[in-house]
Amino acid sequence: MVESARVSKVSVNPFKVLKDIDRASQDARRSADEVQALNNDARKAIAEARSLTETARRAADEARQAAEEVRKLRDEVHNAEKSKQIADTPADKSKIETLEKNITTLRKTIDQFRGLNRSAFREDAAYRSYAGKKLINIGAGHFYHQKWTNLDVSSEHYESHRKGAYVEYNIISDERIPLDDASVAVAYTSHTIEHIKNEYVYRMFREVYRCLEPGGIFRITCPNADLFYTAVLLDNTDRFFHRTLAWFDRHGVPHGTAEPLDYLKMAVATGLTDRPLVRDENRALWEQMKAKFTELPKEAFLDWLCGHVDFSIKNIARHINWWTIDKVSAALQDAGFNLVRSSVYGGSLAAPMCDTTKFDNTMPDESLYVEAYKF
């Protein structure tokens, strides 16, 4: 009875780890009853995860704790053998070895999901070079980290999601970022510029350049319009599993009726109509959209499409602008940055931003990443 109780106590943790990871998946719809077989379900649940969240981080901690408990149990079995307190030692050892293999497999899967660099990430080492430096997140929303300063606009939409204090900064109405020249080491903005018109984004880029110290880094991520535009060209939206569900299925659009141009509209000009399908609200505009897509080159069409959408603080979450790597890069160069590079998920040269539990984790499979450097 003692041995069984001990093994049962340890076996709970791997299942809890699996449940935590399953909750981190945006697409996971499985009930807790389905999550009973660790080896069979772990890979499937993690493969469905869209972004690494704080829950996944806690899951890794749980895995480490489970491994520690296995080690303790192994020591207990070893001591019990010596004192002749148990007779079925081989069976207990076999159960412990199975648990250890399960935990090792789970930890490897988590490492693959995170990426090797993120798995090796250590916050103390990442921030060592930035001690006493100012790090800012523009349009931070629900982001919070004690070493970062959030800049954001007062908004009813985001107020309930905020996790800490922020410096008031309205990209549209404020001429200047309320910080001194050359006072910032690192600046970051994630999925913000698609909500703002060009002229204000360009001004914000110039302001970031002013605030950055020599050697400062500015990282931008936002939806990649090229992905959705190419989908229209190729008449192929098969890869948009999540968007099909979130944009159309959940809003009563009959499955399979959304066209590629509908996906592009939702990605760069959400505020064009209140309903997901333009033709359901404005048939004439829909016909015009189709004609313009055929007539105009890419940039001209995207400008035309977004030109029909205006910013609204009430609907601040809606997309009203398009961005590609080329457009972002050109805007950064115009702002004064003399070195701009296309980046990848988790690929910042600023070590703190390699923490993908905090950065780059908004729809990474649909996003572009650009980094600029001030010299």
Steps between C-alpha positions, in 0.01 A plus 500: 500500500781740580674441171177545299420824677841636425485415131147640469607828657777546244289398202258789556750767399562388138123500437471848654784618275318365197175670608680833547651478154163404354345813655774709337385391155268757336345226283481222759144392558564174673346439841706407805368143474679457166833597648579173679773346284813711526698333221210494252368853552805715578623547143148556365415770756829688453477485120167683521640781716507834312718697735712436805327644804571532866316173548761316294770658709334371815469160333876479460539583869254225583705256293813592692317460830370161389853392410617607845227297666597197292856544620381514859284191453793316345708587805222380727480168318876465524491566875206265544691224326781540740271484801298207358179706528375398157521177311382594151788733415534403128136590435537835673818571306324418175217741578748774589698444180179529297413826670851633440476414129161672477635813667810503278283469189274780621793730572649436157164575339475826694853590387406433137189712537691787657811475289840410637606861558186577702540179701852607595387859572601638839352835602791606721745450214266661244468824698859521624605745229187710555536572870382855561389538137152602386304247296166607353201318350280724283134399484568245772140398573503216756881463498679539831859455609653681793808599299296655217313830470167476319382783274134486410182696441204507738238272349194328637578201279839433658444632852373173645798312354778717640729343758697802617567871475563665166615834362226674304599527134251546217676426173243703306465814710835525679778664303772359723571190703526634858863392541834677463733473202731195506340370820379159380703185436230278350156573351237246401157520343284198425185500287447872542578664167222317314256706711655836402516702177834544322579859595473429872703180479774682309507771766514238777797333325682836489426551867636159590817582308533824697453325834739212430857524621782416254496124451132489594267237355141540376296186427168498315257214441159516334280302258676422173276627220707307245374170643135591451553677166678192361214282624264706282732473199518122536134463604620297798391549861539140616770587755285749692345251741478739795387800294224299336369416846552841663402729215221308330373181663445663839307784340251280321660509154421167332818294492682517168323811371771754594722586203874582507422871462292477818807377689710787365234753600485360854880506529566859391166683499284337765310825553384519139171339601340386823426158355777257395385476137495833318238379251256436786514868592596684181470307174617794288819538704565126474477510121729803497752318720518210258546733204768707673695189600524405134578851375751629754849387604535365853600816688246714316219256571588473868513879525161522329349241732633654822413845372134410559558445874549767765637474852248484782594497868174315564608226259870523573550125460406509131771491234512801268845474339720256313867423546758290323868456581589742220257768619611477864867502401460804276318691775776420750769614259311824438489548878881497512591138571800410288483125567172312464462124471221253456481280809316186609295386799718524810791626286583831666859609558382651829520207741198602713274474195602138444254413777212384282268466801503882498591600145412401141219271613200661326411282200866432412404287198331802339737775612801681362796598716730792425782638714675835465824624654617852579866586452 
